[in-house]
Amino acid sequence: MLLAIKPKVAVSDHLPLAIAARGNWAFGDLVSRQIIRAAESIGFDEMLLGLDEAMQSFASEKRLDVLIAGVSETAGPMHRRFCNWQQPGGGLAPLTLVDPGFYLGFGSDGRPNGLKDMGIPAPREGEFWQTHLSRHALHVFEFFRRIPVPIDPDDANTERAHLIGGHLDMTIVARDQVTVRQMHTWPEDKVGQKIDPFCGVAQIIYGSNTELRAAA
């Protein structure tokens, strides 16, 4: 059941810094704000150094997966990711900051889910990623929106649900600022109801591409 529609990403008002968290929403929001306050107080690099020690105290019973996008004073733009529990299949080690590289943080059902699998072309020569994703982000999110994922990511036998909806924002961290632009809303998603990605649409599938049209 959809409990609320809120921004997924916490951003700094003073630094080029944005944080996305998955898991317990209230805990994720608290940790995100703590990280932002620390970076605003002592700088991005010092915050990362302190985070290595501070995150050892994060409660593991409230699962959390955090992606940090910011600009290091010494190394420039970077991503860092950590979680506070051992993920299945020998995934990300708990309480360890890593560089995730190009990262799609979606739940899936085992099907191939690279951009090519979604029918999305590679960026044009010289094209910035934000421009490329501005054109194709909705297609990416519709692809994952229609995949029911386990409520408990560690137990494939738990109830599955569609977890993507509400609205879609694009957050861009540049060297001097963070910008957030709302790209799409799903008006059919109602607080107090389950997300139904097939409500009011008909699917027409051509190879790896899926087109959504309003149902008659």
C-alpha positions as a Markdown table, in Angstrom:
| # | Residue | x | y | z |
|---|---|---|---|---|
| 1 | Met | 0.0 | 0.0 | 0.0 |
| 2 | Leu | 1.3 | 3.5 | -0.9 |
| 3 | Leu | 1.7 | 5.4 | 2.4 |
| 4 | Ala | 3.0 | 8.7 | 1.1 |
| 5 | Ile | 4.4 | 10.4 | -2.0 |
| 6 | Lys | 7.6 | 12.3 | -1.1 |
| 7 | Pro | 10.9 | 13.2 | -2.7 |
| 8 | Lys | 13.3 | 10.2 | -2.9 |
| 9 | Val | 16.5 | 12.3 | -2.7 |
| 10 | Ala | 17.7 | 14.6 | 0.0 |
| 11 | Val | 19.7 | 17.6 | -1.2 |
| 12 | Ser | 22.0 | 20.2 | 0.4 |
| 13 | Asp | 21.0 | 23.9 | 0.2 |
| 14 | His | 24.7 | 24.9 | 0.4 |
| 15 | Leu | 26.8 | 22.2 | -1.3 |
| 16 | Pro | 26.7 | 20.1 | -4.5 |
| 17 | Leu | 25.5 | 17.1 | -2.6 |
| 18 | Ala | 22.5 | 14.7 | -2.9 |
| 19 | Ile | 21.7 | 11.5 | -1.1 |
| 20 | Ala | 19.2 | 8.7 | -2.1 |
| 21 | Ala | 18.3 | 6.1 | 0.5 |
| 22 | Arg | 16.3 | 2.8 | 0.2 |
| 23 | Gly | 14.9 | 0.8 | 3.1 |
| 24 | Asn | 13.3 | 2.2 | 6.2 |
| 25 | Trp | 12.1 | 5.7 | 5.0 |
| 26 | Ala | 12.3 | 7.5 | 8.3 |
| 27 | Phe | 15.7 | 6.1 | 9.2 |
| 28 | Gly | 17.0 | 6.8 | 5.7 |
| 29 | Asp | 15.8 | 10.4 | 5.9 |
| 30 | Leu | 17.5 | 10.9 | 9.3 |
| 31 | Val | 20.8 | 9.4 | 8.1 |
| 32 | Ser | 20.7 | 11.5 | 4.9 |
| 33 | Arg | 20.1 | 14.7 | 6.8 |
| 34 | Gln | 22.9 | 13.9 | 9.2 |
| 35 | Ile | 25.3 | 13.3 | 6.3 |
| 36 | Ile | 24.3 | 16.5 | 4.7 |
| 37 | Arg | 24.7 | 18.5 | 7.9 |
| 38 | Ala | 28.2 | 17.0 | 8.5 |
| 39 | Ala | 29.3 | 17.9 | 4.9 |
| 40 | Glu | 28.0 | 21.4 | 5.3 |
| 41 | Ser | 29.9 | 21.8 | 8.5 |
| 42 | Ile | 33.3 | 20.2 | 7.8 |
| 43 | Gly | 33.4 | 19.6 | 4.0 |
| 44 | Phe | 32.7 | 16.7 | 1.8 |
| 45 | Asp | 36.0 | 14.9 | 2.1 |
| 46 | Glu | 36.1 | 15.2 | 5.9 |
| 47 | Met | 32.5 | 14.0 | 6.0 |
| 48 | Leu | 33.4 | 10.8 | 4.1 |
| 49 | Leu | 36.3 | 10.2 | 6.5 |
| 50 | Gly | 34.0 | 10.6 | 9.5 |
| 51 | Leu | 31.3 | 8.5 | 7.9 |
| 52 | Asp | 33.5 | 5.4 | 7.8 |
| 53 | Glu | 33.5 | 5.4 | 11.6 |
| 54 | Ala | 30.1 | 6.8 | 12.3 |
| 55 | Met | 28.2 | 4.3 | 10.2 |
| 56 | Gln | 29.4 | 1.4 | 12.3 |
| 57 | Ser | 26.7 | 2.5 | 14.8 |
| 58 | Phe | 23.8 | 2.4 | 12.3 |
| 59 | Ala | 21.1 | 0.1 | 13.5 |
| 60 | Ser | 21.1 | -3.1 | 11.3 |
| 61 | Glu | 17.5 | -3.9 | 12.2 |
| 62 | Lys | 16.4 | -0.9 | 10.2 |
| 63 | Arg | 17.7 | -1.8 | 6.7 |
| 64 | Leu | 19.3 | 1.0 | 4.8 |
| 65 | Asp | 21.0 | 1.4 | 1.4 |
| 66 | Val | 22.5 | 4.8 | 0.7 |
| 67 | Leu | 23.9 | 6.4 | -2.4 |
| 68 | Ile | 25.8 | 9.7 | -2.0 |
| 69 | Ala | 26.5 | 12.0 | -5.0 |
| 70 | Gly | 28.7 | 14.9 | -4.3 |
| 71 | Val | 31.9 | 16.9 | -5.2 |
| 72 | Ser | 35.1 | 16.1 | -3.4 |
| 73 | Glu | 37.3 | 19.1 | -2.7 |
| 74 | Thr | 40.3 | 17.0 | -3.8 |
| 75 | Ala | 38.9 | 14.5 | -6.3 |
| 76 | Gly | 36.0 | 16.2 | -8.0 |
| 77 | Pro | 32.6 | 14.6 | -8.6 |
| 78 | Met | 32.0 | 11.2 | -7.2 |
| 79 | His | 29.5 | 8.6 | -6.0 |
| 80 | Arg | 29.8 | 6.6 | -2.8 |
| 81 | Arg | 27.4 | 3.8 | -1.6 |
| 82 | Phe | 27.0 | 1.8 | 1.6 |
| 83 | Cys | 24.4 | -0.4 | 3.2 |
| 84 | Asn | 24.0 | -1.7 | 6.8 |
| 85 | Trp | 23.2 | -5.4 | 6.2 |
| 86 | Gln | 24.6 | -8.3 | 4.4 |
| 87 | Gln | 22.9 | -8.4 | 1.0 |
| 88 | Pro | 22.0 | -11.8 | -0.5 |
| 89 | Gly | 24.3 | -13.5 | -3.0 |
| 90 | Gly | 27.4 | -12.0 | -1.5 |
| 91 | Gly | 26.5 | -8.5 | -2.7 |
| 92 | Leu | 27.7 | -5.3 | -1.2 |
| 93 | Ala | 29.5 | -5.8 | 2.1 |
| 94 | Pro | 27.8 | -4.1 | 5.0 |
| 95 | Leu | 29.1 | -0.8 | 6.4 |
| 96 | Thr | 31.7 | -0.3 | 3.7 |
| 97 | Leu | 31.9 | 2.8 | 1.5 |
| 98 | Val | 32.4 | 1.8 | -2.2 |
| 99 | Asp | 32.4 | 3.5 | -5.6 |
| 100 | Pro | 29.4 | 1.9 | -7.3 |
| 101 | Gly | 30.3 | 3.1 | -10.8 |
| 102 | Phe | 27.3 | 3.3 | -13.1 |
| 103 | Tyr | 24.5 | 2.1 | -10.8 |
| 104 | Leu | 20.9 | 1.3 | -11.4 |
| 105 | Gly | 19.3 | 0.9 | -8.0 |
| 106 | Phe | 16.1 | -0.9 | -8.9 |
| 107 | Gly | 14.6 | -4.1 | -7.6 |
| 108 | Ser | 14.2 | -6.8 | -10.3 |
| 109 | Asp | 12.8 | -10.3 | -10.9 |
| 110 | Gly | 16.0 | -11.7 | -12.6 |
| 111 | Arg | 15.4 | -10.5 | -16.1 |
| 112 | Pro | 18.2 | -8.7 | -17.9 |
| 113 | Asn | 17.9 | -5.0 | -17.1 |
| 114 | Gly | 20.7 | -3.1 | -18.8 |
| 115 | Leu | 19.8 | -0.1 | -21.0 |
| 116 | Lys | 20.1 | -2.2 | -24.1 |
| 117 | Asp | 17.6 | -4.7 | -22.7 |
| 118 | Met | 15.1 | -1.9 | -22.3 |
| 119 | Gly | 15.6 | -0.8 | -25.9 |
| 120 | Ile | 17.4 | 2.4 | -25.0 |
| 121 | Pro | 20.3 | 3.4 | -27.2 |
| 122 | Ala | 23.7 | 4.5 | -26.1 |
| 123 | Pro | 24.2 | 8.2 | -25.7 |
| 124 | Arg | 25.0 | 10.1 | -28.9 |
| 125 | Glu | 28.6 | 11.1 | -29.4 |
| 126 | Gly | 29.4 | 14.0 | -27.1 |
| 127 | Glu | 26.0 | 13.8 | -25.4 |
| 128 | Phe | 25.9 | 14.4 | -21.6 |
| 129 | Trp | 24.3 | 11.7 | -19.5 |
| 130 | Gln | 21.7 | 14.1 | -18.1 |
| 131 | Thr | 20.5 | 15.0 | -21.6 |
| 132 | His | 20.3 | 11.3 | -22.6 |
| 133 | Leu | 18.4 | 10.4 | -19.4 |
| 134 | Ser | 16.1 | 13.3 | -19.8 |
| 135 | Arg | 14.9 | 11.6 | -23.0 |
| 136 | His | 14.8 | 8.1 | -21.7 |
| 137 | Ala | 14.3 | 8.2 | -17.9 |
| 138 | Leu | 10.5 | 7.7 | -18.1 |
| 139 | His | 11.0 | 4.6 | -20.2 |
| 140 | Val | 13.5 | 3.2 | -17.6 |
| 141 | Phe | 11.2 | 3.8 | -14.7 |
| 142 | Glu | 8.2 | 2.4 | -16.6 |
| 143 | Phe | 10.3 | -0.8 | -17.2 |
| 144 | Phe | 11.0 | -1.2 | -13.5 |
| 145 | Arg | 7.6 | 0.1 | -12.4 |
| 146 | Arg | 6.0 | -2.9 | -14.0 |
| 147 | Ile | 8.2 | -5.5 | -12.2 |
| 148 | Pro | 6.7 | -6.8 | -8.9 |
| 149 | Val | 9.6 | -7.2 | -6.4 |
| 150 | Pro | 9.7 | -9.1 | -3.1 |
| 151 | Ile | 8.7 | -6.9 | -0.1 |
| 152 | Asp | 11.7 | -8.5 | 1.7 |
| 153 | Pro | 14.6 | -8.3 | -0.7 |
| 154 | Asp | 16.3 | -11.2 | 1.1 |
| 155 | Asp | 13.4 | -13.6 | 0.7 |
| 156 | Ala | 12.1 | -14.2 | -2.8 |
| 157 | Asn | 9.1 | -16.1 | -1.3 |
| 158 | Thr | 7.6 | -13.0 | 0.4 |
| 159 | Glu | 4.7 | -11.0 | -1.1 |
| 160 | Arg | 5.6 | -9.1 | -4.3 |
| 161 | Ala | 4.5 | -5.6 | -5.0 |
| 162 | His | 5.0 | -2.7 | -7.4 |
| 163 | Leu | 7.1 | -0.1 | -5.6 |
| 164 | Ile | 7.8 | 2.6 | -8.1 |
| 165 | Gly | 5.3 | 5.5 | -8.5 |
| 166 | Gly | 4.0 | 8.8 | -7.4 |
| 167 | His | 6.3 | 11.1 | -9.3 |
| 168 | Leu | 9.6 | 11.0 | -11.1 |
| 169 | Asp | 12.3 | 13.6 | -10.4 |
| 170 | Met | 15.7 | 14.1 | -12.0 |
| 171 | Thr | 18.4 | 15.3 | -9.6 |
| 172 | Ile | 21.7 | 16.6 | -11.1 |
| 173 | Val | 24.7 | 17.3 | -9.0 |
| 174 | Ala | 27.0 | 19.8 | -10.7 |
| 175 | Arg | 30.2 | 21.3 | -9.4 |
| 176 | Asp | 28.5 | 24.3 | -7.9 |
| 177 | Gln | 24.9 | 23.3 | -7.3 |
| 178 | Val | 22.1 | 20.6 | -7.2 |
| 179 | Thr | 19.1 | 21.0 | -9.4 |
| 180 | Val | 15.9 | 18.9 | -9.1 |
| 181 | Arg | 13.3 | 18.8 | -11.9 |
| 182 | Gln | 10.1 | 16.9 | -11.8 |
| 183 | Met | 9.7 | 15.0 | -15.1 |
| 184 | His | 6.6 | 12.9 | -14.6 |
| 185 | Thr | 3.7 | 12.2 | -12.3 |
| 186 | Trp | 1.5 | 9.1 | -12.1 |
| 187 | Pro | -1.9 | 10.5 | -11.1 |
| 188 | Glu | -3.4 | 7.0 | -10.9 |
| 189 | Asp | -1.1 | 6.3 | -7.9 |
| 190 | Lys | -3.2 | 7.1 | -4.8 |
| 191 | Val | -2.1 | 7.2 | -1.1 |
| 192 | Gly | -3.8 | 4.4 | 0.7 |
| 193 | Gln | -4.0 | 2.1 | -2.3 |
| 194 | Lys | -1.5 | -0.4 | -3.9 |
| 195 | Ile | 0.4 | 0.9 | -6.9 |
| 196 | Asp | -1.0 | -0.6 | -10.1 |
| 197 | Pro | 1.3 | 0.2 | -13.1 |
| 198 | Phe | -1.2 | -1.3 | -15.5 |
| 199 | Cys | -4.1 | 0.9 | -14.5 |
| 200 | Gly | -5.5 | 2.7 | -17.4 |
| 201 | Val | -2.9 | 1.6 | -19.9 |
| 202 | Ala | -2.5 | -1.0 | -22.6 |
| 203 | Gln | 0.8 | -2.6 | -23.3 |
| 204 | Ile | 2.1 | -3.1 | -26.8 |
| 205 | Ile | 5.4 | -5.0 | -26.9 |
| 206 | Tyr | 7.7 | -4.9 | -29.9 |
| 207 | Gly | 10.9 | -6.9 | -29.2 |
| 208 | Ser | 12.6 | -5.3 | -26.3 |
| 209 | Asn | 10.6 | -2.1 | -26.5 |
| 210 | Thr | 7.4 | -1.6 | -24.6 |
| 211 | Glu | 5.0 | 1.1 | -25.5 |
| 212 | Leu | 2.2 | 2.3 | -23.1 |
| 213 | Arg | -1.0 | 3.7 | -24.5 |
| 214 | Ala | -4.0 | 5.0 | -22.7 |
| 215 | Ala | -6.7 | 2.3 | -22.6 |
| 216 | Ala | -9.8 | 3.0 | -24.5 |
